Amino acid sequence: VAVGANGTILRSVDGATWTKQPLSGVAANTNFQDIIWTGDAFYAVGASYDVTIEGWNGVICKSETGQTWTLDYQVPSEQTALAYNKNSELMGISYDANSTL
């Protein structure tokens, strides 16, 4: 699984052929920065521009198979990376030190 700009999430079963996956509940302008596998699910993190606040919202999307993706969290700051620890805690990492997930 790979992520990128403009809501792009790609999946490959052989590493050679990649297919764009459906994404639900997320703006088309979402730029994904990172992806992580927890052992149970994939999580992709990024940001989408919200014209109503004239700023970026952090988004974290989830998929158990890498095929169908849905919005899992939305926070008021751009998220750039994910971390997962031995206590099964998923953490979004932001440019804003005051942001929490």
MITI-144293 format. One line per 8 residues: number of its first residue (from 0); their letters; for each residue z, y, x of C-alpha. Coordinates in nm, 2 decimals, decimal comma, padded with zeros to 4 digits, m for minus. Layout:
N
NUM	A	Z Y X | ...
***
This chain:
101
0	VAVGANGT	00,00 00,00 00,00 | m00,09 00,35 00,13 | m00,04 00,70 m00,02 | m00,20 01,04 00,03 | m00,30 01,37 m00,13 | m00,40 01,44 m00,49 | m00,20 01,15 m00,65 | m00,36 00,89 m00,43
8	ILRSVDGA	m00,19 00,55 m00,41 | m00,41 00,27 m00,27 | m00,34 m00,10 m00,26 | m00,51 m00,38 m00,06 | m00,46 m00,75 m00,06 | m00,67 m00,81 00,26 | m00,63 m00,48 00,45 | m01,01 m00,42 00,43
16	TWTKQPLS	m01,07 m00,33 00,07 | m00,86 m00,07 m00,09 | m00,83 00,02 m00,46 | m00,68 00,33 m00,62 | m00,38 00,25 m00,84 | m00,29 00,40 m01,18 | m00,02 00,66 m01,18 | 00,18 00,76 m01,49
24	GVAANTNF	00,39 01,07 m01,55 | 00,29 01,25 m01,23 | 00,07 01,56 m01,18 | m00,27 01,50 m01,04 | m00,19 01,75 m00,76 | 00,09 01,53 m00,62 | 00,07 01,50 m00,25 | 00,25 01,18 m00,13
32	QDIIWTGD	00,41 01,18 00,21 | 00,58 00,85 00,25 | 00,62 00,50 00,11 | 00,89 00,24 00,15 | 00,94 m00,12 00,04 | 01,31 m00,21 m00,05 | 01,26 m00,58 m00,10 | 01,24 m00,53 m00,47
40	AFYAVGAS	01,00 m00,24 m00,52 | 00,78 00,01 m00,36 | 00,88 00,38 m00,37 | 00,64 00,67 m00,29 | 00,76 01,02 m00,22 | 00,59 01,35 m00,23 | 00,56 01,68 m00,41 | 00,36 01,84 m00,69
48	YDVTIEGW	00,30 02,21 m00,75 | 00,45 02,33 m01,08 | 00,28 02,65 m01,20 | 00,56 02,74 m01,44 | 00,81 02,78 m01,15 | 00,54 02,87 m00,89 | 00,69 02,61 m00,65 | 00,70 02,25 m00,55
56	NGVICKSE	00,89 01,97 m00,72 | 00,98 01,66 m00,53 | 00,87 01,34 m00,69 | 00,95 00,97 m00,63 | 00,74 00,71 m00,79 | 00,82 00,34 m00,82 | 00,62 00,02 m00,85 | 00,75 m00,34 m00,84
64	TGQTWTLD	00,40 m00,48 m00,75 | 00,22 m00,19 m00,59 | m00,02 m00,19 m00,88 | 00,13 00,02 m01,16 | 00,32 00,33 m01,07 | 00,56 00,55 m01,27 | 00,77 00,86 m01,20 | 01,12 00,75 m01,11
72	YQVPSEQT	01,28 01,08 m01,00 | 01,19 01,45 m01,00 | 01,39 01,70 m00,80 | 01,35 02,08 m00,75 | 01,24 02,06 m00,38 | 00,97 01,90 m00,19 | 01,05 01,55 m00,07 | 00,89 01,44 00,26
80	ALAYNKNS	01,03 01,10 00,34 | 01,24 00,81 00,21 | 01,52 00,60 00,36 | 01,68 00,28 00,23 | 02,01 00,14 00,37 | 02,20 m00,18 00,37 | 02,41 m00,07 00,07 | 02,09 m00,06 m00,14
88	ELMGISYD	02,08 00,32 m00,15 | 01,75 00,50 m00,17 | 01,75 00,85 m00,02 | 01,49 01,12 m00,05 | 01,46 01,35 00,25 | 01,37 01,71 00,20 | 01,29 02,03 00,38 | 01,57 02,18 00,18
96	ANSTL	01,91 02,08 00,32 | 02,07 02,16 m00,02 | 01,86 01,92 m00,22 | 02,00 01,59 m00,35 | 01,84 01,29 m00,51
***
